[in-house]
Amino acid sequence: MFQKILIANRGEIAVRIIRACREMGIKSVAVYSEADRDALHTLLADEAICIGPAASSESYLDMERILSACEAMKADAVHPGFGFLSENARFAELCEKCRIAFIGPSAEVISRMGNKAEARKTMEKAGVPVVPGSKEACHTAAEGLETAKEIGFPVMIKASSGGGGKGMRISRAEADFEANFQNAQMESIKGFSDDAMYIERYVEKPRHIEFQILADRHGNVVHLGERDCSIQRRHQKVLEESPSPAISRELRERMGQTAVRAAKAAGYENAGTIEFLLDAGKNFYFMEMNTRIQVEHPVTEAVTDLDLIKEQIRIAAGMPLSVRQEDICISGHAIECRINAENPEKNFMPCPGIITDIHLPGGRGVRVDTAIYNNYKIPPNYDSMLLKLIVHDKDRDSAIAKMRSALGELVIEGVITNLDFQYDIVNDPDFQKGEFDTDFIPVHFPEICK
């Protein structure tokens, strides 16, 4: 087992990993930018080291500085969390060359599954259903248009190396294709330094269903059930739940087996997520694989009673999975709301500032993952997420009631948040009935999606 783990991240996920390390008897090292000198992850870790100024490019995204910090602090492993360098194949490769364990899959797997065209080929070869789409990446609007005509409109234009909703546009006809392609490509170049684009058939009104998998180096692969991530805006998730109200036990078994087959085909090791689109006819299609821990992993932890961060660490240390597929039982229902410092009425504009007062809800089945505290100054340089509010209860109706209560108790003053917006979502009759798809927010809240 590792003696010391450096967490190459910040915010609530860094705090989450530090706590897991502490419980496992492993020393933790926090890296922080100058803007995060007083951040909670900096204060909680056993050791902390500054790696540069506020700009991510000069701190949390600077591989050389992070690896130098590993050497200086004598860390024998790195946990990348999510975002930043978590899906950067070059960083995973450099860790390996420096003989520092990367708590995640190999650089080769990250590279292959991070490229949508390559991931698609891998899944097709394994017999995993995929949405009709381009066989190769497109670099010009003209190339993309020819592919779109072959597939048939509407189509989804995606950054081949993208993620998190960036570099994505829907084109419904030939007339709007070029503008959408160029806009998506510009976003891809800016966000991922890659102009390669991928075209696929747009599945109308799908549900976004993802399966959590764990895989060790001994050939064991299991799935931990699904998460429904259909409540999203501009392809970014807002609320997640497990299990999905749209999935029957039989469909869960089929999709879960497919997810395991997909992970094996990728030669995957560690925690990962297989993402599917589920259409109205209950047909499912592989969308992409996330080669890291997900923001929404706590809902899976709630319904399986497993600690995914600890499993990640054990797997990276060469230990076998602590569970077999037959040991995994989905119990009750869990919901997660992402509370962000943003203004839903102004196109979800980020609202950094100082937390002047905070009260966190509690009670049985209520969990809060956060890194904020009273008088904490939210820097404008990073993601606007303040906390994740997770509830767990015996069934979906009970979980919704508990989330409504928890949202009503949560107080964050000093900055504008999306708290009221989340409250409106869980009180919506269609959400409560489980009747929704990825168009839920634009259909039910058109006034904030102009």
N, C-alpha and C positions, 0 to 999 in steps of 0.2 A: 504494500500500500504506500501511497505517496506520503512524504513527510511535510511538504509545503506546496500549496497551490496558489498561483497568481491568477487573479480574476481580471481578465482583460476587458472590463466593462464598467458600467456605472449604474446608478439608480437602483430601483427595486430588485432587478435581477442579480446585481452584484451583492446586495444585502441577502437575498435568498440563498445564494451560493455560499456566502460566508457562514451563514447559520448552519447549513448542511455540513460544511467542513468542521465547524466547532463540535457538532454532535458526533462526528466520526473521529474526533481526536486529531484532526489534520490542521496544521497552521495555515493561515490565510494571509495573502498579500494583496492589498488594494493598490491599484494604480489610479492616479487622479490628475486632472488638468488643474491649472491655476484657478479656474472657475469653480472647481469642486473641492477646494481645500477644506471646506467645512461641511462637505456632504456626508450623509449618514454612513455610506459604505467606507469612506475614508476613516471615519471615527470608530467603526465597529471591528475592522480587520485587526489581526494581530500585529501586522506591520503595514506601512503605506509608503508609497514613493511617488513623487511628482514626475510626470512624463512630458510636461510641456504646457503651452498656453491653451486658452479656451477652445480655439478652433479644433474640431475633430481631426482634421487632416494633419495637425501638428501634435496630436496627443493620442487619442483612442484609435486612430487609424494609422498611426506611424509604427510600422512593424519593427523597425530597427530599435526604436526607443523602448518598445514593450519587451523585446528580446533582451535588450541590454538590462532592463529592470529585472528580468528573470535571473540573469547572470549575477547582477549585483546583490539580489536578495536570496540567491541560492535556492530558487524554486525549481522543483523537479517536474511540475506539470502546469499547464495553462488551461483555464476554463474560459471560453470566449463568450458565454451567455448567448444572447441573440442580438442581431444587428451588428454594427461595426465590422469586426473581422471574423465573425462566426462562420460565414460561408465563403471565406477567402481561401482558395486552394493554395495560393502562394504562401500565405501565412502558415497554414498547416504543414506545408513542405519545409519551410524554414525551421519550424519547431522540431521537426523530425531530424533535420541536419544538425541542429544544435543539441540533439539528444534531450529534448524537453517533450514530455508527453502532451499531446494535444487531445483534450477531452472532447472527442467528436470523431467523425469518420476520417478516412485517409484523404490525402490531397487528391488522389486520383478519382475517388468516388465523388468528392465535392465538385470537382471539375466536370465530371461526366453528367451528374444529376443537376448541376447548376445551369447547364446549357440545355435549353428546352428542346432543341432539335435532337441532341444526343440522348437526352432522357427519353424522348419519344421512341427513338429507335430501340433503346434498351427494353422499354415496356412492350413494344410490338413483338419483339423477338421472344419475350416471355409469355406472350398470349394475354397480356393485360389490355382490356379495351381502352382505346384512346379516341379522342374527338378527331374527326377528319381534319387534316392540316398539312402544312408544308413539310416536305421531306428534308429540305435544306434551308438554311437561314437565307433571308433576303436582305440586300444591302441598299436597294433603290426602290422608289415607289413603283417604277415600271415593273420590276421583277415581282414585287408584292402584288400588284394588280393582276398580273397573269395568274398567279397562284389563287388569288381570291375568286377570279372568274371560274377556275377549275373546281374550287370547293363549293362555290355558291354563296351568295349574300343571305343574311348578314354574316360578317366575319369579325373576329377579335384580332387586333394587331397587338403583338406583345414584344417587349424587349427580350431577346433570346437569353440574356444574362440577368434579367430583372427579377423583381420581387417586391413585396410590400405595396402592390398596386401601382408602382411607378412604371412608366413606359407602356401604358395600356390604353387603347382606344377602340371603340366599337365603330365599325363602318357598315352602314345599312344599304348602301348603293354605290355604284361605280362613281357617281358624281362627287361623293364626299370622301372617297378613299385617299386621294393624294394628300389632302390637307391633314387628315387624321394620321396617316402614315408618317408624315414629316414631323408633326407635333410629338408623336410617340417616340420617334427616333431621336429628336432633339433632347427629349427627357431622358432617354436611355444613354445618350452620349454624355450628358451632364451628370447623371447619377451613377453610371457604371463604366464610363469610358469605352463604350461598345456600341457600334452602329448596326450590329446584326439584329434583324427582326424576324419574327416568326408569325405566321398567319394560320388561324384555325377557325373552323366553323363556330359561330356564336350560338350557344345553346340558350334558347329563350327561357326566361324565368326559372333558372335552375336553383337547386339548393347547393350550398357549398359544404360538403361533408369531408372531414379529414379523419384519418385513422392514425393513432399513435402506435408506433412500433418500437420495440427494443430488440437489439441484436448483439450478441457477443462474438468473440473471436473463435469460439468453439463450435460455431455452426448453429447455435440456438437462436431462433427468431420467434417472437410472440407479438400479438397485437393486443392493445388495451381498450378496445372499443373505439367508438367514434365521438367526434365533437361536431356539432352543427354550428357553422360560422357564417350563416346566411345573412345575419343582420350586420350590414356593412355599408359604408359610404365611400364612393369613388374607389371601390375594391379594397378598402381598408376596414378591418374588422372593428366592430363597436361592442358587440355582446356575443358571448359564446355559451353553449350549453352541452351537457352530456347526460344521458344519451339523447339522440335526435328524436323529436316527436314524429318524424317522417319515416323512421326505420323500424321495420319489423324484426323479430328475432331471426327469422330465416334470411332476410336481406343482410342483416348485420353479419351473420356467419359467412355469407358469400363474399361480401365486401372485405371482411376481415381476412379471409383466406387469400383473397386477391392482393391485399396490402402486404401480407407476409410473402407471397410469391414475388411481388415487385421488389421488396427489400432484398430477398435472396438473389434476384436477378442482378441487382445493383452491386452485390457483394458488400452489403452495408454492415457497418458495425457502430454501435452506440445508439442513442435515442434519435428518432427521426419521425417525420410525418409524411404519409402518403395522402395527397389531396385529390378528391374526386368532385366532379360535377354530377348531380343527380337530377335527371329531368322528370317531367310530370308523369311519365310512364314507368318510373322507377328503374330506368336504365342508367347505369353509372359509367363514367369515363374518367380515366386518369388525367389529371391536370398538371401536377408537378410534385416534386418531392422537396421538402424542406429538410436540409441536412444539419439540423441544430435543434435545440430545445425551443419550444414555442412560447410566446407570451401567455397563451391560454392553457398551459400545461396544468395549472392547479385544478381545473374542473375534472381532468382525468384522475389526478391524485385523489380527489374527493370521492369519486365513485369506485375506485379500485383499492384505496387505502395503501397505495405505493408511493414512495418518495422517488420521483424521477431523477432529481439531481444526484441523489446518492447512488442510484442505479448507474447513471452516467459515469460517475467516478469509479465505481467498482469495475465496470466494463473496461474503462481505459486502463485500469491497473491489471487487466488480464484475468479477472475473476469471471466465472460463469454467471448467467442470470440467476437471480434469487427466486424466480418463479417459472413454472411451466404454463403452457396455455391452459391446461385443465385446472390450474390453481386460480385463474383470474375470474373474478365474479364482479359484474357490474351491479352495484348496490345503490338504490335511490336515484336522486337526480341532483345535478349541480349546475349553477349558472354563474357566469362571470361578467361583470360590467367594468369596462375600462373608463376610469374617471380622468379626464384630461383638462389641462389649463387651456381652454379654447372657448371661443364664442360661437355657438351653433347658429346664431342669428346673423353673423357676419362671415358666412362661408367657412365656419370652423377656424377662424383666425386664431393663431396661438396667442396666449395672454400671459406672458411671464410676469413675475412680480414677487412680492413678499407675502408668505403665509402669516396672517396676523392672528388667526385663531383656528384651531382644528379639534374636532371631536370625532373619534373613530367608533363605529358601531361594534358591538360584541355579542356574546351569547352563544349558545350551542349551535354548531353548524355555520358559524359566520367567521370568515377569514379575510384579513386585509393584508395584502402585500404592497408595501410602500417604502419610500426612503425620505418622505417629507416629515417635517416637525414644525412646531411653533417658531415663528420668526425665520424660517428657512427661506432663503432667496432663490427663487427658481431662475436659473440662467436661461437666456434666450437662445443659447447655442445648440440645444439638443431637443430630442423628442419631447412633446408636451404632456406625456402621460404622467400623472401624479400618483395614482394608485390603482390597484385591481381589487375590486370587492367581489368576493366569492362566497356563495351560500350553498349548503347541501341539506337536503331533507328527503323524506321517504318517497315522495313522488313529485311530478312536475308542478302540480297545483300548489303543493306545500312549499316548494322551492320558490315559486313566483311570489307567494305571500311573504315568505321570509326576505326575499330581495326587496320587495316593496317596503317592508319595515326597516331594513338595514339602510336603504337609500334615504328614507325619511329621517333616520337618526344621524346620518353622516353630515358633518358641518365642516366646510372649508371656507374661510373668509380671507379677504385680501386680494384674491384673484377671481376672475370669471372662470367658471367651469361648465362642463356639459352634464352636471348632476341632474338638473331638472329635465334635460332631454332624455337621459336614461330612465328617469321616473316615468316620463310619458310613454316610452317604449314598453316597459313592463306592464303598464296600465292599458295598453291598446288591446281591444277585444280580439283582433285577429292574431296578435302575438300570443295572447292567453290561450287561444284555441289551437295554437301550433300551425296556423295557416299562413305561411309566409315563404318568400323566396328572396333572392338577392336584390330584388327591386323593392323590398319592403319599405325602406326609408324614403326613396324618392316618391313612391306612391302614397304613403301615409303622411309624409311631412314635406309636401311639395314646396311649401313656403321657405324652407331652409336649403332647398336643393336647386335653386334657380341658377 
